[in-house]
Amino acid sequence: TATVNVSLDATAAQTAVQNYVTAYNAVVDYIKTQQTPGTDPTSNPTLYNDTLLREARSALSQSMLAPVSGAASDMATADTVGISLTATGDLSFDTTKFQTAFSTRYNDVTKLFTESGTTTDPSLVYTASSSATTPGNYAVNITQAAAQAQVAGTGFSGVYSQSGAPDTMTVTDLGSNASATIQLSSGMTTAQIVAALSASFGSSQAQAMQSSTTLNDASGTAPATSSTLLTDLHSSDGSSAGVAVGDTISFSGTGTSGTPFTGTFTVGASSSLSDFITQLQTSVGTGATVSLVNGQISVQSNSSGASPLTLSLTANNQGGGSLSLGTMNVTAVGHGLLSLNATTVGNQIQIQGNAYGSGAGFSISYTGSGDPATQLGIAAGSWHGSDVQGTIGGYAATGSGRQLVGAAGTPVDGLSLAYIGTSTGAIGSLSLTEGVGAVVDRLLTAWTQTGGTIAMQTQQINDTISTQQTWLANFNARIALQKTALLAQYSAMDSAVSQILSQGNSFLAAFSNLNGATNGNSSSSSSSSSSSTGTGA
């Protein structure tokens, strides 16, 4: 028996609220800084005049001022517990006022800050909601109550009959995969069988393993002990294992803490099984004990319950020997208490699971020469429970065990409640109240979640930048094409001008030659004329 004392920690609560106020003010101060213009447009803050920041500041202020629907009428706003909004948009915290409210009206303070659900029927229990759940009042309709797995025998006389060795009955909890096995001996009554099952269900078990091979000592006929030298080992058939100095034994596995290990033991001239087990124990760790039991290596967890403990041994026989350490078989599966009950109903045996839902249940199997399934009237097989089914506020919901969760995309998305009753039909209603803290949490989630407001804004900005970069690249490409075209035109024009100049120079040269020739002919003509005149005289 354990006694647990639970008390309110007013100091921790005050510290949490103070941390919230400090963080809130830091956000508001940052927003105010970003909204303050610089001395000129080029020195404005990066997020100056950003719409999202303005909306964020407004939403945060409204979340602190708005009354909480469903809260106590005289404690429906944050200022009633000492958290007030100042003229500058920051929060102030009156610790005295908060401590008074916390110590005298804890439930009302809780409803003011958190998201809480209340139901009109004691069989409905609010468990959780998500950021997608819309606060409000929702009627609950149950079409199927959750049930436990159950089986009851039929036709059992009340006394088990078996002429040979006892039969066995194994019941496995499908939730934990833990099993309980009992013997069914001749003459056992219903009450005795139920008592044996109950004792087995109520006992935890440690994980245990043992090698499939028995090692004998130097005589070849007696099981080896911890002092037996490895070089003296014999197989179970009496033949020498032929272990030689320098041979190695490899081992690997997983400790009870879940940590894997590997190692190698090298055989020396004086190495005994004790030396090997000591090294193996060091690798396995303190969570389990390695020992030698009747010539077989054994490992058992030091605590009951499910365990990841595994071990594998390999004799490498480098010297040509035949040593085999066999396979480490699980002789006991570690488990805690089984979530099952066995009861007597007249002469019959009834087994029932404690957990609810289709994912919970148990299986039954038998071994032996008798026919326990027929005698007990319980066939070998598996049995499962059923999940609750129904609607919340008229919207679809999914059942898992006793939990009913509102469907995605509806106002009750993520709203979870437990139905612990057995009746079907209209089962009261659930009212979901959204406190100040829950409102702020929803705002932050909407802004910061994947695909949220900030992500969308960032994507929009990135898309704009990408579009501008594409436009700029296209513009530069067009400029480059225009430049190439102009350069080609300039080159062609320059070539044409050069050609014209060349042709002009050629023309001038030809004209100059022609002019010279013409002048020469004129002089010759003048001389000839003069000569002719002189002769005539």
Buried (B, 14 or more C-beta within 10 A) or exposed (E): EEEEEEEEEEEEBBEEBBEBBEEBBEEBEBBBEBBEEEEEEEEBBEBBEBEBBEEBBEBBBEBBEEBBEBBBEEBBBBBBBBBBBEEEBBBEBBEEBBBEBBEEBEEBBBBBBBBBBBBEBEBBBBEBBBBBBBBBEBBBBBEEBBBBBBBBBEEBEBBBEBEEEBBBBBBBBBBBEBBBBBBBBBEBBBEBBBBBBBEBBEEBBBBBBBBEBBBBBBEBEEBBBEEBBBBBBBBBEEEBBBBBEEBEBEBBBBBBEEEEBEBEBEBBEEBBBBBBBEBBBEBBBEBBBBEBEEBBBBBBBBEBBBBBBBBEBBBEBEBEBEBBBBEBEEEBBBBBBBBBBBEBEEBBBBBBBBBBBBEBBBBBBBEBEBEBBEBBBBEEEEBBBBBBBBBBBEBEBBBBBBBBBBBEEBBBBBBBBBBEBEEBEEBBBBBBBBBBBBBBBBBBEBBEEEEBBEEEBEEEEEEEEEEEEEEEEEEEEEEEEEEEEEEEEEEEEEEEEEEEEEEEEEEEEEEEEEEEEEEEEEEEEEEEEEEEEEEEE
